[in-house]
Amino acid sequence: MGSFSIWHWLIVLVVVALLFGGRGKLSGIMGDAAKGIRAFKDGLKDDTDTVVDTSKPLPKTEREKDEARG
């Protein structure tokens, strides 16, 4: 009772092969998750490149917008 039989080991190997194998669903899901995280980080980098001057209030009317453009 304390040791696993050959059937237990075969079932464990099949489950591991399905989950972590080259075409397993888990490896595909993890790859997609990694791509999503990478895209999220790249998106954060793009947002920090834009600097907004908060010392001036935003224009409220079309006339103020035209004056701000020059």
Contacts in CASP RR format, 6 or more apart in sequence:
PFRMAT RR
TARGET T0000
AUTHOR 0000-0000-0000
METHOD contacts of the structure
MODEL  1
MGSFSIWHWLIVLVVVALLFGGRGKLSGIMGDAAKGIRAFKDGLKDDTDT
VVDTSKPLPKTEREKDEARG
4 12 0 8 1.000
18 24 0 8 1.000
18 25 0 8 1.000
19 25 0 8 1.000
19 26 0 8 1.000
19 27 0 8 1.000
20 26 0 8 1.000
20 27 0 8 1.000
21 27 0 8 1.000
59 65 0 8 1.000
59 67 0 8 1.000
59 68 0 8 1.000
END
